[in-house]
């Protein structure tokens, strides 16, 4: 059994509209991803890829790998 979060479905963690690299606090509204889910949308129409957030995620992953 797997679990998917709304942010995983709509890739909020790599979107420019999210306030951080975890995909939290969409600038279109805190509950906007939930509204997409309720409307049975397959993807977010406001999604815009943010390469800076991906760099932060990769850096954090490397730091955790080096700690082990």
Biopython code that builds the backbone (N, CA, C, O; Angstrom):
import numpy as np
from Bio.PDB.StructureBuilder import StructureBuilder

atoms = [
    (1, "UNK", "N", (0.842, -1.177, 0.000)),
    (1, "UNK", "CA", (0.000, 0.000, 0.000)),
    (1, "UNK", "C", (0.888, 1.242, 0.000)),
    (1, "UNK", "O", (1.854, 1.325, 0.759)),
    (2, "UNK", "N", (0.561, 2.184, -0.839)),
    (2, "UNK", "CA", (1.345, 3.417, -0.886)),
    (2, "UNK", "C", (0.463, 4.611, -0.534)),
    (2, "UNK", "O", (-0.762, 4.575, -0.653)),
    (3, "UNK", "N", (1.131, 5.650, -0.102)),
    (3, "UNK", "CA", (0.432, 6.868, 0.293)),
    (3, "UNK", "C", (0.929, 8.008, -0.591)),
    (3, "UNK", "O", (2.132, 8.172, -0.791)),
    (4, "UNK", "N", (0.003, 8.784, -1.112)),
    (4, "UNK", "CA", (0.372, 9.950, -1.910)),
    (4, "UNK", "C", (-0.247, 11.190, -1.280)),
    (4, "UNK", "O", (-1.423, 11.205, -0.916)),
    (5, "UNK", "N", (0.546, 12.193, -1.164)),
    (5, "UNK", "CA", (0.113, 13.471, -0.625)),
    (5, "UNK", "C", (-0.364, 14.338, -1.801)),
    (5, "UNK", "O", (0.069, 14.134, -2.935)),
    (6, "UNK", "N", (-1.233, 15.282, -1.537)),
    (6, "UNK", "CA", (-1.731, 16.164, -2.599)),
    (6, "UNK", "C", (-0.564, 16.894, -3.273)),
    (6, "UNK", "O", (-0.569, 17.088, -4.489)),
    (7, "UNK", "N", (0.444, 17.302, -2.471)),
    (7, "UNK", "CA", (1.599, 17.986, -3.043)),
    (7, "UNK", "C", (2.389, 17.074, -3.978)),
    (7, "UNK", "O", (3.012, 17.553, -4.926)),
    (8, "UNK", "N", (2.370, 15.767, -3.721)),
    (8, "UNK", "CA", (3.050, 14.821, -4.603)),
    (8, "UNK", "C", (2.319, 14.696, -5.937)),
    (8, "UNK", "O", (2.947, 14.626, -6.994)),
    (9, "UNK", "N", (1.019, 14.668, -5.881)),
    (9, "UNK", "CA", (0.214, 14.500, -7.089)),
    (9, "UNK", "C", (0.403, 15.689, -8.037)),
    (9, "UNK", "O", (0.541, 15.501, -9.245)),
    (10, "UNK", "N", (0.409, 16.895, -7.498)),
    (10, "UNK", "CA", (0.489, 18.105, -8.326)),
    (10, "UNK", "C", (1.888, 18.713, -8.371)),
    (10, "UNK", "O", (2.055, 19.827, -8.869)),
    (11, "UNK", "N", (2.896, 18.004, -7.859)),
    (11, "UNK", "CA", (4.313, 18.403, -7.905)),
    (11, "UNK", "C", (4.546, 19.792, -7.307)),
    (11, "UNK", "O", (5.317, 20.581, -7.853)),
    (12, "UNK", "N", (3.900, 20.081, -6.216)),
    (12, "UNK", "CA", (4.027, 21.390, -5.565)),
    (12, "UNK", "C", (5.454, 21.672, -5.103)),
    (12, "UNK", "O", (5.861, 22.831, -5.019)),
    (13, "UNK", "N", (6.215, 20.617, -4.803)),
    (13, "UNK", "CA", (7.571, 20.816, -4.288)),
    (13, "UNK", "C", (8.524, 21.426, -5.304)),
    (13, "UNK", "O", (9.572, 21.945, -4.918)),
    (14, "UNK", "N", (8.193, 21.378, -6.591)),
    (14, "UNK", "CA", (9.056, 21.983, -7.621)),
    (14, "UNK", "C", (8.356, 23.119, -8.370)),
    (14, "UNK", "O", (8.761, 23.481, -9.474)),
    (15, "UNK", "N", (7.317, 23.672, -7.772)),
    (15, "UNK", "CA", (6.551, 24.739, -8.421)),
    (15, "UNK", "C", (6.964, 26.112, -7.888)),
    (15, "UNK", "O", (7.237, 26.271, -6.699)),
    (16, "UNK", "N", (7.005, 27.080, -8.769)),
    (16, "UNK", "CA", (7.344, 28.454, -8.371)),
    (16, "UNK", "C", (6.290, 29.067, -7.460)),
    (16, "UNK", "O", (6.595, 29.994, -6.710)),
    (17, "UNK", "N", (5.076, 28.579, -7.508)),
    (17, "UNK", "CA", (4.002, 29.149, -6.692)),
    (17, "UNK", "C", (4.084, 28.742, -5.227)),
    (17, "UNK", "O", (3.455, 29.376, -4.380)),
    (18, "UNK", "N", (4.842, 27.702, -4.914)),
    (18, "UNK", "CA", (4.988, 27.266, -3.521)),
    (18, "UNK", "C", (6.007, 28.154, -2.822)),
    (18, "UNK", "O", (6.961, 28.631, -3.436)),
    (19, "UNK", "N", (5.789, 28.368, -1.528)),
    (19, "UNK", "CA", (6.667, 29.276, -0.797)),
    (19, "UNK", "C", (8.000, 28.642, -0.409)),
    (19, "UNK", "O", (8.963, 29.360, -0.134)),
    (20, "UNK", "N", (8.075, 27.301, -0.381)),
    (20, "UNK", "CA", (9.336, 26.650, -0.024)),
    (20, "UNK", "C", (9.547, 25.379, -0.843)),
    (20, "UNK", "O", (8.700, 24.996, -1.650)),
    (21, "UNK", "N", (10.702, 24.729, -0.619)),
    (21, "UNK", "CA", (11.045, 23.544, -1.415)),
    (21, "UNK", "C", (10.261, 22.302, -1.012)),
    (21, "UNK", "O", (10.418, 21.252, -1.635)),
    (22, "UNK", "N", (9.420, 22.399, 0.017)),
    (22, "UNK", "CA", (8.566, 21.287, 0.420)),
    (22, "UNK", "C", (7.198, 21.349, -0.263)),
    (22, "UNK", "O", (6.407, 20.414, -0.135)),
    (23, "UNK", "N", (6.915, 22.414, -0.971)),
    (23, "UNK", "CA", (5.648, 22.557, -1.673)),
    (23, "UNK", "C", (4.531, 23.124, -0.833)),
    (23, "UNK", "O", (3.357, 22.971, -1.172)),
    (24, "UNK", "N", (4.879, 23.775, 0.257)),
    (24, "UNK", "CA", (3.867, 24.326, 1.156)),
    (24, "UNK", "C", (3.451, 25.736, 0.743)),
    (24, "UNK", "O", (4.217, 26.466, 0.114)),
    (25, "UNK", "N", (2.232, 26.102, 1.106)),
    (25, "UNK", "CA", (1.694, 27.456, 0.958)),
    (25, "UNK", "C", (1.691, 27.963, -0.484)),
    (25, "UNK", "O", (2.494, 28.818, -0.857)),
    (26, "UNK", "N", (0.791, 27.429, -1.272)),
    (26, "UNK", "CA", (0.629, 27.856, -2.667)),
    (26, "UNK", "C", (0.171, 29.316, -2.708)),
    (26, "UNK", "O", (-0.695, 29.721, -1.932)),
    (27, "UNK", "N", (0.749, 30.091, -3.605)),
    (27, "UNK", "CA", (0.358, 31.510, -3.687)),
    (27, "UNK", "C", (-1.058, 31.679, -4.246)),
    (27, "UNK", "O", (-1.633, 32.764, -4.159)),
    (28, "UNK", "N", (-1.616, 30.618, -4.816)),
    (28, "UNK", "CA", (-2.990, 30.670, -5.331)),
    (28, "UNK", "C", (-4.003, 30.321, -4.247)),
    (28, "UNK", "O", (-5.211, 30.347, -4.484)),
    (29, "UNK", "N", (-3.509, 29.996, -3.068)),
    (29, "UNK", "CA", (-4.370, 29.672, -1.931)),
    (29, "UNK", "C", (-3.880, 28.412, -1.243)),
    (29, "UNK", "O", (-3.444, 27.464, -1.896)),
    (30, "UNK", "N", (-3.956, 28.410, 0.069)),
    (30, "UNK", "CA", (-3.465, 27.266, 0.837)),
    (30, "UNK", "C", (-4.201, 25.984, 0.449)),
    (30, "UNK", "O", (-3.599, 24.911, 0.417)),
    (31, "UNK", "N", (-5.471, 26.086, 0.161)),
    (31, "UNK", "CA", (-6.271, 24.906, -0.170)),
    (31, "UNK", "C", (-6.409, 24.678, -1.671)),
    (31, "UNK", "O", (-7.207, 23.841, -2.092)),
    (32, "UNK", "N", (-5.652, 25.399, -2.478)),
    (32, "UNK", "CA", (-5.765, 25.256, -3.932)),
    (32, "UNK", "C", (-5.486, 23.825, -4.398)),
    (32, "UNK", "O", (-6.249, 23.312, -5.217)),
    (33, "UNK", "N", (-4.420, 23.147, -3.914)),
    (33, "UNK", "CA", (-4.208, 21.761, -4.342)),
    (33, "UNK", "C", (-5.378, 20.842, -3.971)),
    (33, "UNK", "O", (-5.720, 19.930, -4.724)),
    (34, "UNK", "N", (-5.982, 21.084, -2.818)),
    (34, "UNK", "CA", (-7.145, 20.297, -2.420)),
    (34, "UNK", "C", (-8.323, 20.555, -3.357)),
    (34, "UNK", "O", (-9.070, 19.634, -3.688)),
    (35, "UNK", "N", (-8.489, 21.801, -3.781)),
    (35, "UNK", "CA", (-9.561, 22.131, -4.732)),
    (35, "UNK", "C", (-9.334, 21.414, -6.061)),
    (35, "UNK", "O", (-10.290, 20.962, -6.690)),
    (36, "UNK", "N", (-8.079, 21.307, -6.491)),
    (36, "UNK", "CA", (-7.774, 20.560, -7.712)),
    (36, "UNK", "C", (-8.168, 19.097, -7.566)),
    (36, "UNK", "O", (-8.731, 18.502, -8.485)),
    (37, "UNK", "N", (-7.870, 18.527, -6.416)),
    (37, "UNK", "CA", (-8.209, 17.133, -6.157)),
    (37, "UNK", "C", (-9.716, 16.927, -6.161)),
    (37, "UNK", "O", (-10.216, 15.962, -6.739)),
    (38, "UNK", "N", (-10.434, 17.831, -5.520)),
    (38, "UNK", "CA", (-11.892, 17.718, -5.457)),
    (38, "UNK", "C", (-12.525, 17.896, -6.833)),
    (38, "UNK", "O", (-13.582, 17.329, -7.110)),
    (39, "UNK", "N", (-11.879, 18.683, -7.697)),
    (39, "UNK", "CA", (-12.395, 18.899, -9.053)),
    (39, "UNK", "C", (-11.918, 17.814, -10.017)),
    (39, "UNK", "O", (-12.188, 17.877, -11.217)),
    (40, "UNK", "N", (-11.201, 16.808, -9.477)),
    (40, "UNK", "CA", (-10.690, 15.677, -10.258)),
    (40, "UNK", "C", (-9.789, 16.120, -11.412)),
    (40, "UNK", "O", (-9.859, 15.569, -12.511)),
    (41, "UNK", "N", (-8.946, 17.114, -11.155)),
    (41, "UNK", "CA", (-7.976, 17.580, -12.144)),
    (41, "UNK", "C", (-6.741, 16.681, -12.099)),
    (41, "UNK", "O", (-6.298, 16.302, -11.015)),
    (42, "UNK", "N", (-6.184, 16.340, -13.244)),
    (42, "UNK", "CA", (-4.999, 15.487, -13.299)),
    (42, "UNK", "C", (-3.711, 16.261, -13.067)),
    (42, "UNK", "O", (-2.727, 15.705, -12.581)),
    (43, "UNK", "N", (-3.717, 17.532, -13.411)),
    (43, "UNK", "CA", (-2.528, 18.357, -13.190)),
    (43, "UNK", "C", (-2.942, 19.788, -12.896)),
    (43, "UNK", "O", (-4.054, 20.212, -13.213)),
    (44, "UNK", "N", (-2.030, 20.518, -12.287)),
    (44, "UNK", "CA", (-2.300, 21.900, -11.913)),
    (44, "UNK", "C", (-2.064, 22.818, -13.115)),
    (44, "UNK", "O", (-1.021, 22.753, -13.765)),
    (45, "UNK", "N", (-3.025, 23.652, -13.391)),
    (45, "UNK", "CA", (-2.901, 24.576, -14.523)),
    (45, "UNK", "C", (-1.954, 25.734, -14.224)),
    (45, "UNK", "O", (-1.549, 26.450, -15.140)),
    (46, "UNK", "N", (-1.600, 25.924, -12.964)),
    (46, "UNK", "CA", (-0.697, 27.001, -12.567)),
    (46, "UNK", "C", (0.735, 26.529, -12.334)),
    (46, "UNK", "O", (1.590, 27.317, -11.927)),
    (47, "UNK", "N", (1.003, 25.245, -12.588)),
    (47, "UNK", "CA", (2.334, 24.694, -12.317)),
    (47, "UNK", "C", (3.392, 25.355, -13.196)),
    (47, "UNK", "O", (3.239, 25.474, -14.412)),
    (48, "UNK", "N", (4.457, 25.775, -12.545)),
    (48, "UNK", "CA", (5.597, 26.379, -13.240)),
    (48, "UNK", "C", (6.868, 25.837, -12.578)),
    (48, "UNK", "O", (7.088, 26.057, -11.387)),
    (49, "UNK", "N", (7.693, 25.140, -13.337)),
    (49, "UNK", "CA", (8.887, 24.494, -12.803)),
    (49, "UNK", "C", (9.868, 25.519, -12.246)),
    (49, "UNK", "O", (10.125, 26.549, -12.868)),
    (50, "UNK", "N", (10.417, 25.222, -11.056)),
    (50, "UNK", "CA", (11.393, 26.091, -10.406)),
    (50, "UNK", "C", (12.680, 25.306, -10.170)),
    (50, "UNK", "O", (12.742, 24.500, -9.242)),
    (51, "UNK", "N", (13.704, 25.524, -10.989)),
    (51, "UNK", "CA", (14.958, 24.775, -10.843)),
    (51, "UNK", "C", (15.683, 25.059, -9.531)),
    (51, "UNK", "O", (16.445, 24.212, -9.064)),
    (52, "UNK", "N", (15.471, 26.209, -8.933)),
    (52, "UNK", "CA", (16.124, 26.539, -7.662)),
    (52, "UNK", "C", (15.652, 25.615, -6.536)),
    (52, "UNK", "O", (16.443, 25.218, -5.681)),
    (53, "UNK", "N", (14.377, 25.279, -6.540)),
    (53, "UNK", "CA", (13.858, 24.385, -5.510)),
    (53, "UNK", "C", (14.426, 22.975, -5.681)),
    (53, "UNK", "O", (14.666, 22.278, -4.694)),
    (54, "UNK", "N", (14.637, 22.563, -6.908)),
    (54, "UNK", "CA", (15.235, 21.247, -7.153)),
    (54, "UNK", "C", (16.675, 21.239, -6.648)),
    (54, "UNK", "O", (17.117, 20.253, -6.057)),
    (55, "UNK", "N", (17.406, 22.321, -6.874)),
    (55, "UNK", "CA", (18.779, 22.415, -6.378)),
    (55, "UNK", "C", (18.815, 22.324, -4.856)),
    (55, "UNK", "O", (19.684, 21.658, -4.295)),
    (56, "UNK", "N", (17.870, 22.994, -4.181)),
    (56, "UNK", "CA", (17.794, 22.917, -2.723)),
    (56, "UNK", "C", (17.499, 21.494, -2.245)),
    (56, "UNK", "O", (18.071, 21.030, -1.259)),
    (57, "UNK", "N", (16.603, 20.812, -2.951)),
    (57, "UNK", "CA", (16.266, 19.439, -2.583)),
    (57, "UNK", "C", (17.463, 18.515, -2.756)),
    (57, "UNK", "O", (17.717, 17.667, -1.901)),
    (58, "UNK", "N", (18.199, 18.666, -3.850)),
    (58, "UNK", "CA", (19.376, 17.833, -4.094)),
    (58, "UNK", "C", (20.473, 18.110, -3.076)),
    (58, "UNK", "O", (21.156, 17.191, -2.622)),
    (59, "UNK", "N", (20.638, 19.368, -2.722)),
    (59, "UNK", "CA", (21.632, 19.737, -1.719)),
    (59, "UNK", "C", (21.286, 19.115, -0.369)),
    (59, "UNK", "O", (22.158, 18.572, 0.308)),
    (60, "UNK", "N", (20.026, 19.193, 0.017)),
    (60, "UNK", "CA", (19.570, 18.614, 1.280)),
    (60, "UNK", "C", (19.754, 17.091, 1.276)),
    (60, "UNK", "O", (20.132, 16.504, 2.290)),
    (61, "UNK", "N", (19.485, 16.462, 0.137)),
    (61, "UNK", "CA", (19.652, 15.012, 0.020)),
    (61, "UNK", "C", (21.110, 14.621, 0.156)),
    (61, "UNK", "O", (21.418, 13.625, 0.810)),
    (62, "UNK", "N", (22.007, 15.372, -0.440)),
    (62, "UNK", "CA", (23.446, 15.098, -0.331)),
    (62, "UNK", "C", (23.932, 15.268, 1.094)),
    (62, "UNK", "O", (24.758, 14.487, 1.567)),
    (63, "UNK", "N", (23.427, 16.285, 1.788)),
    (63, "UNK", "CA", (23.808, 16.524, 3.177)),
    (63, "UNK", "C", (23.386, 15.358, 4.070)),
    (63, "UNK", "O", (24.141, 14.934, 4.945)),
    (64, "UNK", "N", (22.191, 14.850, 3.848)),
    (64, "UNK", "CA", (21.723, 13.695, 4.626)),
    (64, "UNK", "C", (22.551, 12.453, 4.312)),
    (64, "UNK", "O", (22.838, 11.646, 5.196)),
    (65, "UNK", "N", (22.930, 12.311, 3.046)),
    (65, "UNK", "CA", (23.735, 11.155, 2.635)),
    (65, "UNK", "C", (25.112, 11.214, 3.288)),
    (65, "UNK", "O", (25.644, 10.185, 3.704)),
    (66, "UNK", "N", (25.691, 12.404, 3.382)),
    (66, "UNK", "CA", (27.012, 12.564, 3.973)),
    (66, "UNK", "C", (27.006, 12.380, 5.491)),
    (66, "UNK", "O", (28.022, 12.007, 6.077)),
    (67, "UNK", "N", (25.865, 12.641, 6.123)),
    (67, "UNK", "CA", (25.745, 12.472, 7.570)),
    (67, "UNK", "C", (25.768, 10.988, 7.955)),
    (67, "UNK", "O", (26.222, 10.633, 9.043)),
    (68, "UNK", "N", (25.292, 10.151, 7.085)),
    (68, "UNK", "CA", (25.189, 8.709, 7.380)),
    (68, "UNK", "C", (26.517, 8.009, 7.332)),
    (68, "UNK", "O", (26.586, 6.800, 7.557)),
]
sb = StructureBuilder()
sb.init_structure("model")
sb.init_model(0)
sb.init_chain("A")
sb.init_seg("    ")
for serial, (resi, resn, name, xyz) in enumerate(atoms, 1):
    if name == "N":
        sb.init_residue(resn, " ", resi, " ")
    sb.init_atom(name, np.array(xyz, "f"), 0.0, 1.0, " ", f" {name:<3s}", serial, name[0])
structure = sb.get_structure()
